[in-house]
Amino acid sequence: MTEAQLREAFLSPWPFFGASPHGDVFARYVPFGPVFRWRWNQMIPMPVQGSDLVWLLHAAEEEGHGLGEEMDEKISQKGK
């Protein structure tokens, strides 16, 4: 999906499934439910939703990487 399509899906209350240009996989399974992201063989809920998630995706795109790399790095640093 393009960044515009993902933005529309994040802000819409309806279920969707799609991948960003950087390979992040996102889904919403139930109407008005949270957006999930594929990580390490499981779907985990995103810590932010709606317009905050749109901003986070846009910031990651500007930096030239997907959300997965940034979030996985932060999670691994917390474990140390």
C-alpha positions in Angstrom: 0.0 0.0 0.0 1.1 3.6 -0.6 1.6 6.0 2.3 -1.7 7.7 1.4 -3.6 4.4 1.4 -2.1 3.5 4.8 -3.0 6.9 6.2 -6.6 6.5 5.0 -6.7 2.9 6.5 -5.3 4.1 9.9 -7.9 7.0 10.1 -10.8 4.8 8.9 -12.6 2.7 11.5 -12.8 -0.3 9.1 -10.8 -3.5 9.0 -7.9 -3.7 6.5 -4.7 -5.6 5.8 -1.7 -4.1 4.0 2.1 -3.6 3.8 4.0 -0.3 3.7 6.6 0.4 1.0 9.3 -0.4 3.6 7.8 -3.9 4.4 5.9 -3.2 7.6 2.7 -5.3 7.7 -0.4 -3.7 9.3 -3.9 -4.9 10.0 -7.1 -4.1 11.8 -9.3 -7.1 12.4 -12.5 -5.6 13.7 -14.3 -2.3 13.0 -13.0 0.4 15.3 -10.4 -1.9 16.7 -6.7 -1.2 17.2 -4.1 -1.4 14.3 -1.7 -4.3 14.7 1.8 -4.7 13.2 3.5 -8.0 12.3 6.6 -8.6 14.4 8.4 -11.9 15.2 5.7 -14.3 14.0 2.9 -12.4 15.8 0.6 -9.4 15.4 1.1 -6.9 18.1 -1.0 -3.8 18.8 0.6 -0.5 17.9 1.4 1.7 20.9 -0.3 4.7 19.1 -3.4 4.8 16.9 -5.1 7.2 14.5 -3.4 10.4 13.5 -0.4 9.7 15.9 0.2 6.5 13.9 0.0 8.4 10.7 2.6 10.8 12.0 4.9 8.0 13.2 4.7 6.3 9.8 5.5 9.6 8.0 8.5 10.3 10.3 9.9 6.8 9.7 9.4 7.2 5.9 11.3 10.5 6.0 14.2 8.9 7.9 14.2 6.1 5.2 13.2 3.1 7.2 10.1 1.3 8.3 8.5 1.3 11.7 9.6 -2.2 12.4 13.3 -1.4 12.6 12.8 1.6 14.9 10.3 -0.1 17.3 12.2 -3.4 17.4 15.4 -1.5 18.3 13.6 0.3 21.1 12.1 -2.9 22.4 15.4 -4.7 22.4 17.1 -1.8 24.3 14.5 -2.0 27.0 15.4 -5.7 27.5 19.0 -4.9 28.2 
